[in-house]
Amino acid sequence: MIETACVTKIQGKKATVRFIMSEGCHACSSKDSCSSSDGRVLVADIPPEMKLNPGDTVKIQVSASAHLWGLLFLVVLPVVLFGTGYLLVESLQLGKGELPAALAGIGGLLLGLLLALLVTSRGRLAARPQVIELVQPE
């Protein structure tokens, strides 16, 4: 994902940037409730050869691998653990109803979400966006 942003602050090799609404945002029916429309602020890494100043317009890229790892830990893992817990207890129950299996599935889902929380809180998924280009004024 590549977005356009405005540099608001420079700290060493990190830039604080505010996202700029793209052309597609103006036509979007969800623009009033979207977090992009209020100019999200984040910190991005600056390549060593690039010199930036506050007020510069830049292109920011978030790596695809960061999106995939986030999807894996926040969606796939909890759903797989839900199914595993449900099916495991259901196979061991032998006709005692679905409540224990459903509770085991919910427990697996909660375990998956807890693991995702632990991974994200330790910074394992913290792939900082990169400044990839300085946009020249027209």
Secondary structure by P-SEA (a helix, b strand, c coil): cbbbbbbccccccccccccccccccccccccccccccccccbbbbbcccccccccbbbbbbccaaaaaaaaaaacaaaaaaaaaaaaaaaaacccccaaaaaaaaaaaaaaaaaaaaaaaaacccccccccccccccc
